[in-house]
Each structure stands twice: as structure tokens, then as C-alpha cells.
Amino acid sequence: MNITVLKFGGTSMNDHQTWRKVLEIIRNYEYPVVVVSATARTTRQLIEAGKSAASGDLEQALEIVETIKNRHRELVEHFLDENPHQKKRLIKESCFKKIDEKVGFLKKMLQYAAKKNDLNPALQDSIAAVGEQVSSYLLAQCGLATNQLTQHIEAKKLIKTDAEYGVANPNRALINQKCGSIETVLDSGFTPIIGGFYGEAPDGTTTTLGFEGSDYTASLIGGAIHAQAIEIWTDVSGIYTSDPRFIEDAQPIDELSYFDATEMAYFGAKVLHPATLKPAQERNIPVFVKNMFKADEAGTRIGRESASTKDFLAISFKENMALVTVSAYETVMGYSFLTKVFAALEKLRLPVDAVNTTEASVTIALQANEKLSELSQALIEVGTVHIDGSKGLISLIGCKLQAMDQLSEKVFKALGDNAVDMITFTKEKRILSVVVNENQTVYASRLLHRSVFA
């Protein structure tokens, strides 16, 4: 059975016209398994509603929910009007019933958040996951109106995780076991449609997998059922040398290795969830990133090896970064100094993007968040702590060692000595990272891209 897992993001799920395109693409596959995101803007609005309720503005939260409800009802109505079917009335009733059911659930969650004046991570995940729960069900129902045998499968039956709300870790063994049911659905002639981004903790509560978590869902399912390919359908023709929304002369990349694509995602590229490729890599399943509006274009192929001969592959960037410098109290750095620094980072679950050390100090680049003050307190016994916020991180991915002298020269020529707060190079990962002021991140990335890819 040649199974292909197809993931469609928020842009693909934007309106009734893009839904029609999604269903047309699905029709071209013998055994498709479909994973979808929430409709465009929905997840962001759901989180906004939760925060409004928790801060005491329940009225505003409920208005957001009404907006979401009306948008989805209109989407279904427009789709069924343009795709008439003898069972239109039954399909519409089923869709509206699901929408009303989820709206009722949302209102209860928001009222609870307002009563407690709190939006804890578990509650936020329950609210945020509603977008995918609704979109996957509605798309499966609307597929019936195009005479496709589409069947909704609740993602919580498949995606089992721990209770690390917001960034849940999948239970791969349990997922592999549960996903066996997908082949039964395919054998029956139906196309499974599953909501991405969320799963279920051991106690039955809803968890989410993090930003772009629908990609991760697709890869987890693809790995579990030994798919022949995983396709990520988006609104750009593959992965580019940098974010084309900000870097006008960014160029599409034909082919990437799992390693380089993962590093690009981790260091700021928005196309994939950083953990997406691990399940695919373990099974050696190729991953394609394609444009649903230009379905005939090849996009980017991600596999075990890349045939690229370039000295560098891409530039990724992140904003909202901070530099944390810890200087040991002793003149000579003791062997336990770094151990204590990284123990504090581990305890607070703060991932590090770049590190620079001297004899008696260490400077760390990491995402700025509310835990930085806790980190500062935890490191007081280790040394003096200085936190410099409002930074950006630019990472050049896939740098060949023999090109480093030339590349470093281009960095300083493009940015200037004074603009760079820190620069690091990792030979094994082939990544050159540069820290700059946050308000210069995009501009500096443009300059670097123009210099490096000229």
C-alpha cells in the first residue's frame, strides 16, 4: 500500500475556495492520509480569547468565539453552495452541530478562565486545539459533497503524548500502535482526515505540540504507518534560502538533507516544526514541501543526503533573543562553572541557540522569555550575571569549513564590526551564528543574503 501523508497548513485551510483546492489535490493520490491545521488566524484568536478571559474581559473573549463560529458557518455554507450535493442538508446540519458543540465547550473553558483569573498551560492547550478539531471535521464532511469518501479521525485517538502542555513530547511507541487503525480506514476505501497540532496526555487531557505542530503530527503519523512520502503543502514553492516574506531575493532550494532542514527550522525558518523530520528520518521517508497554489512545481525534497555543492545553503533568523553573560567570581574558571550554568538552564528548560566562552565567563544566546529573571537568580551563586535583551540571531546554515574565512569576511564587511555582538561557528553542525540588535535583524539578514548569495 503506497501511502502518502499530506499536511495542509492554515493558508490552505483559509476559505471555501482553498478547501476545494485541498480536496482536488487529495483526489490525485491512491492512498492519502490528510493532516490539517486550523483555518487561518483561528489558533491565534483562540489564544487571544483565553488571555482576554483570564484577564477579566470575558465579554471580549466571547465576541472572539462568535467571530470564529460565524466564519466557520459561512465557510461551510459557501462551500456547499458552490459544490451542490443531494446530501447537502445533512452535511450542513452535521457541520453546524460540530461547530455549536465546540463553541459550547469554548464558552465553558473561557468562563472557567475568567472565574479563576488564570490561563494555565493545560487550559490554554484545550482552547487552542479547538481550531484543528473543527477544521478537520468540517473538511471531512465537505469532502463528501465532492463525492470523496473522506472520514474524520479524532487526533487524540492517535497522537499520545506526555503532559508537557504547549510543547508536548509524543509517545512514539503508543502512536505507532494506535496508527494501525489508519490502514483499516484506507483498506475500506476512505481517506482519513486528521487535525494536526494536538494530542492527548496520559490523563486524557488535550496537549499541543508547539508552533507548526501540524507538521510534526504528519511526520509522526507518516513514520508510524511507513508512508512512502510526507508532503507539506503551504503557500510557497518549497524551502527558500531565507524567508521570502522578508528577503526579497531569496531563492528556492531544490534539495536539503534532513539535518540541514532541521537546523533551518530550529534557527528560525517558519516552514517546518523543528522536530518534524525526526520520525521521517528514522524511516528514511522523503519529505516534500510544496505550494498548493502551484501544485505542479516540484518544491523542495528533504532526504537523507543532499547533492548540493554550495559553500552555504541558507540564512535563518530569529528575533526576541537575549544574551546572557555569566562571569565567574574566581579569576580562573573552575571545572564546575559551566556545569552549574548549564544545570540551571536544564532545570528551567531553556534551550540554547549559541554559546561563546572565555577563560572565566560564558555568553549564551537564547530566546527571551519570562524565565530569564529566574535564570538570573539561579546563577547568582555561580557568578555575576548580565542580561542584554532585544537581540536577534542570524544563522548561516550548511557552511563548508573551507569557505569559513571568506564567509567571516563577508559577515563583517556586510554588517560592520560594531553591529555584531557575538559570532560563533560549529564545525560539526556547519552553522555560523551572529547576534545583532533586534531592530537590525531583518535588515542585517538582507545584507548578508545579498552578500553571500550574490
C-alpha positions in Angstrom: 0.0 0.0 0.0 1.6 3.2 -1.2 0.5 5.7 1.5 1.3 9.4 1.2 0.7 11.7 4.2 -0.4 15.2 3.1 -0.4 18.1 5.5 -2.2 21.3 4.7 -1.5 24.4 6.7 -3.6 27.4 7.8 -3.3 29.2 4.4 -4.5 26.0 2.7 -7.5 25.9 5.1 -8.3 29.6 4.7 -11.6 29.6 3.0 -14.1 27.5 0.9 -12.0 28.0 -2.3 -8.8 26.8 -0.8 -10.7 23.8 0.7 -11.8 22.9 -2.8 -8.1 23.0 -3.9 -7.1 20.8 -1.0 -9.8 18.2 -1.9 -8.7 18.4 -5.6 -5.1 17.7 -4.6 -6.1 14.8 -2.3 -8.0 13.2 -5.2 -4.7 12.6 -7.1 -3.4 10.1 -4.6 -4.1 6.4 -4.3 -3.9 6.2 -0.5 -3.8 9.7 1.0 -3.7 10.4 4.7 -4.6 14.0 5.4 -3.5 16.2 8.3 -4.8 19.7 8.5 -4.2 22.9 10.5 -6.9 25.2 11.9 -8.3 27.7 9.4 -6.1 30.8 9.0 -6.0 33.1 12.1 -8.1 30.7 14.3 -5.4 29.4 16.7 -4.2 32.9 17.3 -7.7 34.1 18.0 -8.4 31.2 20.4 -5.3 32.0 22.4 -6.3 35.7 22.4 -9.7 34.7 23.7 -8.2 32.7 26.5 -5.9 35.5 27.6 -8.8 38.0 27.5 -11.0 35.8 29.7 -8.2 35.2 32.2 -7.5 38.9 32.4 -11.1 39.6 33.2 -12.5 40.6 29.8 -14.9 37.7 29.3 -17.1 39.7 27.0 -14.2 40.3 24.6 -13.3 36.6 24.7 -16.9 35.5 23.9 -17.0 38.0 21.0 -13.9 36.4 19.5 -15.6 33.0 19.8 -18.7 34.3 18.0 -16.4 35.6 15.2 -14.8 32.2 14.9 -18.2 30.5 14.9 -19.7 32.7 12.2 -16.6 32.4 10.0 -16.7 28.6 10.0 -20.5 28.5 9.4 -20.1 30.9 6.4 -17.2 28.8 5.1 -19.4 25.6 5.1 -22.3 27.4 3.6 -20.2 28.9 0.8 -18.6 25.5 0.1 -21.9 23.7 -0.1 -23.4 26.4 -2.3 -20.6 26.0 -4.8 -20.5 22.2 -4.5 -24.1 21.2 -4.5 -24.9 17.6 -3.4 -28.0 15.6 -2.7 -27.0 15.3 0.9 -26.2 19.0 1.3 -28.8 19.5 4.1 -27.4 16.5 6.1 -23.8 17.6 5.7 -24.6 21.2 6.7 -26.5 20.0 9.8 -23.6 17.8 10.8 -21.1 20.6 10.3 -23.2 23.2 12.2 -23.8 20.7 15.1 -20.0 20.2 15.4 -19.4 24.0 15.4 -22.0 24.6 18.1 -20.6 21.7 20.2 -17.1 23.2 20.1 -18.4 26.7 20.7 -20.3 25.5 23.8 -17.1 23.8 25.0 -15.1 27.0 24.4 -17.5 29.1 26.4 -17.3 26.8 29.4 -13.4 26.9 29.2 -13.4 30.7 28.9 -15.9 31.2 31.8 -13.6 29.0 33.9 -10.6 31.0 33.0 -12.4 34.2 33.8 -13.6 32.8 37.2 -10.0 31.7 38.1 -8.4 34.8 36.6 -5.9 32.3 35.1 -5.0 30.6 31.9 -2.8 27.7 32.9 -1.0 25.7 30.2 -3.4 22.8 30.3 -6.4 25.1 29.8 -4.7 27.0 27.0 -4.0 23.8 25.2 -7.6 22.7 25.4 -8.7 26.0 24.0 -6.0 26.2 21.3 -6.7 22.7 19.9 -10.3 23.5 19.1 -9.3 25.1 15.7 -7.9 21.8 14.4 -10.7 19.8 15.9 -13.2 21.8 14.0 -11.4 22.2 10.7 -10.6 18.5 10.3 -14.2 17.5 11.0 -15.7 20.1 8.6 -13.2 19.3 5.8 -14.1 15.6 6.1 -17.8 16.4 5.9 -17.4 18.8 2.9 -15.3 16.2 1.1 -18.5 14.1 1.0 -20.1 16.9 -1.1 -17.4 16.3 -3.8 -18.2 12.6 -3.8 -14.9 11.7 -2.0 -15.0 9.1 0.8 -13.4 11.4 3.4 -13.6 10.2 7.0 -12.7 12.3 10.1 -10.4 10.6 12.7 -10.1 12.3 16.1 -6.3 13.0 16.6 -6.4 12.2 20.3 -7.1 8.6 19.4 -3.7 8.5 17.6 -1.3 11.1 19.0 -0.4 10.2 22.6 1.9 12.5 24.5 3.3 13.3 27.9 1.7 16.2 29.9 4.2 18.9 28.9 1.5 21.3 27.8 2.4 23.7 25.0 5.4 21.6 23.8 4.2 18.0 24.5 6.5 15.1 23.8 5.0 12.3 21.7 4.9 8.7 23.0 6.2 7.2 19.8 5.6 3.6 20.8 2.0 4.2 21.6 1.5 6.4 18.5 2.9 3.6 16.3 0.4 1.2 17.9 -2.6 3.4 17.6 -1.9 4.5 14.0 -2.5 0.9 12.8 -6.2 1.8 12.6 -5.4 4.2 9.7 -4.7 1.4 7.4 -8.0 -0.2 8.2 -9.7 3.0 7.1 -7.7 3.1 3.9 -8.5 -0.5 3.2 -12.2 0.4 3.4 -11.7 2.9 0.6 -11.9 6.0 2.8 -9.5 8.9 3.1 -8.6 9.8 6.8 -8.6 13.4 7.7 -7.0 14.3 11.0 -6.4 17.5 12.9 -2.7 18.3 13.5 -1.0 20.2 16.3 -2.7 18.4 19.3 -2.8 15.1 21.1 -3.7 13.5 24.4 -1.8 13.3 27.7 -2.0 10.1 29.8 -4.8 11.5 31.9 -6.9 12.2 28.8 -6.4 16.0 28.7 -5.6 17.8 25.5 -2.0 18.7 24.7 -0.4 20.7 21.9 2.9 20.0 20.1 4.1 23.6 19.7 4.4 26.1 16.8 3.8 24.4 13.4 2.8 21.3 15.3 0.7 20.0 12.5 3.9 19.3 10.5 5.0 17.2 13.5 1.7 15.3 13.5 2.1 14.5 9.8 5.6 13.2 10.3 4.6 11.1 13.4 1.8 9.5 11.5 4.0 9.0 8.4 6.6 7.3 10.4 4.1 5.1 12.2 2.4 3.8 9.1 5.7 3.6 7.0 4.4 6.1 4.4 6.2 6.3 1.1 6.3 10.1 1.3 5.2 13.0 3.5 4.1 16.2 1.7 3.8 19.6 3.5 1.6 21.8 1.4 1.9 25.5 2.0 1.7 28.8 0.1 5.4 28.9 -1.1 7.1 26.6 -3.6 9.4 24.8 -1.1 12.0 26.0 1.3 14.0 29.1 0.4 17.5 30.3 1.1 15.8 32.7 3.5 12.3 33.8 4.4 10.8 35.2 1.2 8.4 37.3 3.1 11.3 39.5 4.3 14.2 38.7 2.0 13.0 39.6 -1.5 15.8 37.9 -3.4 15.5 34.6 -1.5 15.8 31.6 -3.9 14.1 28.2 -3.7 16.2 25.2 -2.7 15.6 22.0 -4.7 17.0 19.6 -2.2 18.0 19.5 1.5 19.2 16.9 3.9 17.1 16.1 7.0 19.9 17.6 9.1 20.1 20.9 7.3 16.3 21.3 7.1 16.0 20.6 10.8 18.7 23.2 11.6 17.0 25.8 9.4 13.7 25.2 11.3 15.4 25.3 14.7 17.1 28.6 13.9 14.0 30.4 12.8 12.8 29.2 9.4 9.0 29.2 9.6 8.3 26.4 7.1 8.6 23.4 9.4 8.3 22.5 13.1 11.9 21.8 14.3 11.0 18.2 15.3 9.1 17.4 12.1 11.8 15.4 10.4 13.0 13.0 13.1 10.2 10.4 12.6 10.6 10.6 8.8 14.4 10.4 9.0 14.2 7.2 11.1 12.2 5.5 8.4 14.1 7.3 5.6 10.8 8.7 4.3 11.3 11.6 1.9 9.5 14.9 2.9 8.4 17.3 0.2 7.5 21.0 0.8 5.1 22.1 -1.9 2.9 25.0 -3.0 -0.8 24.2 -3.1 -1.4 27.2 -5.5 1.3 25.8 -7.9 0.8 22.1 -7.4 2.8 21.1 -10.5 6.0 22.7 -9.1 8.4 20.2 -7.5 9.1 22.2 -4.4 11.8 21.1 -2.0 12.8 17.5 -1.4 14.2 16.6 2.0 16.0 13.3 2.4 19.0 11.5 3.9 21.5 13.1 1.6 21.7 16.3 -0.4 23.5 16.7 -3.7 24.2 20.4 -3.0 27.8 21.5 -3.7 27.3 25.1 -2.4 29.5 26.5 0.3 26.4 27.6 2.3 22.8 26.7 1.9 20.5 29.2 3.7 20.1 32.1 6.2 17.6 31.8 9.1 16.9 34.4 11.7 15.1 34.8 15.0 14.1 38.0 16.8 13.2 38.3 20.5 16.5 36.9 21.6 18.7 37.7 24.7 22.4 37.4 25.5 23.1 36.1 29.0 26.7 36.6 30.2 27.9 34.8 33.4 31.3 35.8 34.7 32.8 33.5 37.4 33.7 35.1 40.7 37.1 33.4 40.6 39.7 34.7 38.2 40.3 31.3 36.8 37.2 29.4 35.7 36.7 26.2 37.8 35.8 23.0 36.2 32.3 23.1 37.7 31.5 26.6 36.4 30.0 25.5 33.1 28.3 22.5 34.7 26.4 24.8 37.1 25.5 27.2 34.3 24.0 24.5 32.1 22.4 22.8 35.0 20.4 26.0 35.7 19.4 26.1 32.0 18.3 22.5 32.1 16.2 22.9 35.2 14.4 25.8 33.7 14.1 24.0 30.3 15.7 26.9 28.4 17.2 25.8 25.1 20.4 27.5 24.0 21.0 28.7 20.4 24.6 29.8 20.6 27.4 29.8 23.2 30.7 31.6 23.5 33.2 31.0 26.3 36.3 32.7 27.6 38.6 31.7 30.5 36.2 32.9 33.2 32.9 33.7 31.5 30.3 32.3 29.2 27.8 34.1 27.0 24.7 32.4 25.8 22.2 33.4 23.2 18.6 32.2 23.8 15.0 33.1 23.3 13.9 35.8 25.6 11.0 34.9 27.9 9.7 35.3 31.4 12.1 32.7 32.8 15.2 34.9 32.3 14.7 36.5 35.7 14.6 33.0 37.3 17.7 32.1 35.4 19.5 35.2 36.7 18.5 34.3 40.3 19.7 30.7 39.8 23.1 31.8 38.6 23.9 34.4 41.3 25.9 31.8 43.2 27.9 30.9 40.1 29.0 34.4 39.1 27.8 37.9 38.1 25.0 37.8 35.6 24.3 40.4 32.8 21.3 40.0 30.5 21.2 42.0 27.3 17.8 41.8 25.7 16.3 43.0 22.4 18.7 40.9 20.3 18.3 38.9 17.1 20.1 35.8 15.9 21.1 35.3 12.3 22.3 31.8 11.4 24.0 30.7 8.2 23.2 27.0 7.6 25.3 24.4 5.8 28.6 26.3 5.9 31.6 24.4 4.5 34.7 24.6 6.6 36.9 25.6 3.6 34.7 28.6 3.0 34.8 30.0 6.5 37.5 32.6 6.0 35.6 34.0 3.0 32.3 33.8 4.8 33.5 35.5 8.0 35.0 38.3 5.9 31.6 38.8 4.2 29.8 38.9 7.5 31.9 41.7 8.9 32.0 43.5 5.6 28.2 43.5 5.3 27.4 44.2 8.9 30.4 46.1 10.3 32.4 45.2 13.4 30.3 47.3 15.8 27.0 45.7 14.7 28.0 42.1 15.8 27.5 41.3 19.5 28.7 37.7 19.2 29.7 35.3 16.4 30.1 31.5 16.7 30.8 28.7 14.3 30.1 25.0 14.8 32.2 22.8 12.5 30.1 19.6 13.1 26.8 21.4 12.5 28.2 23.7 9.9 26.4 26.7 11.3 27.7 30.3 11.6 25.6 32.3 14.1 25.7 36.1 14.5 24.0 38.1 17.3 22.8 41.6 16.4 20.4 44.2 17.8 16.8 43.0 17.3 15.8 46.1 15.3 18.6 45.3 12.8 17.9 41.6 12.4 15.8 41.7 9.2 18.0 44.4 7.6 21.2 42.6 8.5 19.8 39.3 7.1 19.0 41.1 3.8 22.5 42.5 3.6 24.1 39.1 4.4 21.8 37.3 2.0 22.7 39.7 -0.8 26.4 39.3 0.0 26.5 35.6 0.4 24.2 34.6 -2.5 25.3 37.2 -4.9 
